Amino acid sequence: MKTNFLKLIMPVAVVLLATGSALSTSAMNKKADTAPVQGYVHVLTEDDCDESIMCSNIEGDLCTTGSEQVFGKNPANKCTVRLFKNQ
């Protein structure tokens, strides 16, 4: 009787544990995507930019400070990545 009970309960417990793990992993990835991104404003060229306000990489309204658009740096260290206002 006890072994029949375990044979029935163990697969259900494993499925519930796997589902919970998958959901928590998905939630952790979303938080990482919405982290603030350091923004930069152009001084003279794409290569010459100064640190500015924190923005977001989630699409929405463009990130600006005053009348200047704020950009993020690409892997080549140029300020060309469009950033958006924090939600």
C-alpha positions in Angstrom: 0.0 0.0 0.0 2.8 2.4 0.9 4.7 1.8 -2.3 1.6 2.3 -4.4 1.1 5.7 -2.7 4.7 6.7 -3.3 4.5 5.6 -7.0 1.5 7.9 -7.5 2.8 10.9 -5.5 6.4 11.0 -6.6 5.7 11.9 -10.3 3.2 14.6 -9.3 5.8 16.1 -6.9 8.5 16.1 -9.5 6.2 17.8 -12.1 5.2 20.5 -9.5 8.9 21.1 -8.6 9.9 21.4 -12.2 7.1 23.8 -13.0 8.0 26.0 -10.0 11.6 26.0 -11.0 10.8 27.0 -14.6 8.5 29.9 -13.5 11.1 31.3 -11.1 13.8 31.1 -13.8 11.6 33.0 -16.2 10.9 35.7 -13.6 14.6 36.1 -12.9 15.3 36.7 -16.6 12.7 39.4 -16.9 14.2 41.3 -14.0 17.6 41.3 -15.7 16.1 42.6 -19.0 14.6 45.6 -17.2 17.7 46.7 -15.3 18.6 50.4 -15.8 21.2 51.2 -18.4 23.8 53.9 -18.2 23.0 56.6 -20.7 25.4 59.0 -22.5 25.0 62.2 -24.5 27.1 63.2 -27.5 29.6 65.9 -26.9 31.0 66.2 -30.5 30.8 62.8 -32.2 29.6 59.2 -31.6 33.0 58.5 -30.2 33.0 61.5 -27.8 30.2 61.2 -25.2 29.7 62.0 -21.6 27.9 60.0 -18.9 24.3 61.1 -18.3 21.1 59.7 -16.8 20.0 56.1 -16.3 17.6 54.9 -19.0 16.0 51.6 -20.1 16.4 49.2 -23.0 12.7 48.4 -23.0 11.0 50.1 -26.0 8.9 53.2 -25.2 9.5 56.9 -25.3 13.0 57.9 -26.2 15.2 58.8 -23.2 16.2 62.4 -23.2 17.7 64.9 -20.9 16.6 68.4 -21.6 16.5 68.6 -25.4 19.3 66.0 -25.9 18.7 62.3 -26.8 20.5 59.9 -24.5 22.3 56.9 -26.0 23.8 53.6 -24.7 27.3 52.4 -25.8 27.6 49.5 -28.3 30.4 46.9 -28.1 32.7 49.1 -30.1 32.3 51.7 -27.3 30.4 54.2 -29.5 27.3 56.0 -28.2 24.8 54.7 -30.9 22.3 52.5 -29.0 18.9 54.0 -28.6 17.6 54.0 -25.1 14.2 54.6 -23.7 12.7 56.2 -20.6 12.5 54.1 -17.4 9.0 52.8 -16.9 
